[in-house]
Amino acid sequence: DASAAGAGADYDAVLDTLSYALDAASTLIPSKAFRTKSLELIASALDRVWNATAAVLAAAKRHAACKLVHCRQLLGDDRGVADVIVRLLDAPRLQGGEAGDDGALLGLQLCFDIVDSGDRAFVAKVAGHIPKCGDEEEGTQQSRSQPSSSQEGTNGADGAGDNHDNHSDDVPRTPEQKIHFQNSHRVLTGGFTSELSLSFLYKHSNADRFIMTHLKKALEERGMGRNSLLHHCAVCAHGYLNAGTTNDSFLRDHLDWMKKASNWAKFSATASMGVIHASHTTEAMTLLEP
């Protein structure tokens, strides 16, 4: 803490030390209470580095922001994570120039990292603390800024009024800044990562359809088409060939052949469709239709 607070501190060395402490605390400390206390102290030190004066290099601040988000995520502090992301997304407004754009891009990258952690409940909580900056949100803000007479009386009696969960909702932002916030919600809760993954696997799939065609033909010519074990192996092979690509054209063209699966092999045949359409959740019910 003393090094982080010092005006002439070597922030690179401080961040290296804090990074080592973060890794050690998250992997080597068995006691949950002691680990939580250690992570809280590390988060406090990282926050000091990130909020230090302008003398700190932008690269050091970005490094501190990444480690701070990771540390607060380990602590389950969804609001703290959202605070860091919002400040990074607001960087074009606060800093301007290339430095601000880099901060906004880093904020979006951190959104991807949070989604990759796999904790959907935590991701939803983080998204709930980030302003949406959409048309609906603007309409809500305008309605809030024009309360009725009865609401004015209530607010006058209660004081300053309620604080909204999404902070900085009333901050004016340019269309470009609003796009950054909308993209952050698209990454966190809009399924954008799944879209990217499916698009990449589909475009780079080198599976040869004729492999399955020749395999099916060979089994039928040798009188093995009715062998449930070989049929099961062929269906599983097709699933692995097209895993995650959403390309199930061969099975749809040969539904009668697929229906030859018997007993427990029917479950594997159905599961192979899930392997092919992994993460394709937006049209899950349509895919399951006859």
Sequence and secondary structure as in RCSB ss.txt:
>XXXX:A:sequence
DASAAGAGADYDAVLDTLSYALDAASTLIPSKAFRTKSLELIASALDRVWNATAAVLAAAKRHAACKLVHCRQLL
GDDRGVADVIVRLLDAPRLQGGEAGDDGALLGLQLCFDIVDSGDRAFVAKVAGHIPKCGDEEEGTQQSRSQPSSS
QEGTNGADGAGDNHDNHSDDVPRTPEQKIHFQNSHRVLTGGFTSELSLSFLYKHSNADRFIMTHLKKALEERGMG
RNSLLHHCAVCAHGYLNAGTTNDSFLRDHLDWMKKASNWAKFSATASMGVIHASHTTEAMTLLEP
>XXXX:A:secstr
 HHHH TT  HHHHHHHHHHHHHHHHHH   HHHHHHHHHHHHHHHHHHHTS TTS HHHHHHHHHHHHHHHHHT
T HHHHHHHHHHHHTHHHHT HHHHHHHHHHHHHHHHHHHHT  HHHHHHHHHTS   SHHHHHHHHHHHS  HH
HHHHHHHHSS    SSTTTTS   HHHHHHHHHHHHHHHS HHHHHHHHHHHHT    HHHHHHHHHHHHHTT T
T HHHHHHHHHHHHHHTTTS   HHHHHTHHHHTT  TTHHHHHHHHHHHHTTT  TTHHHHH  
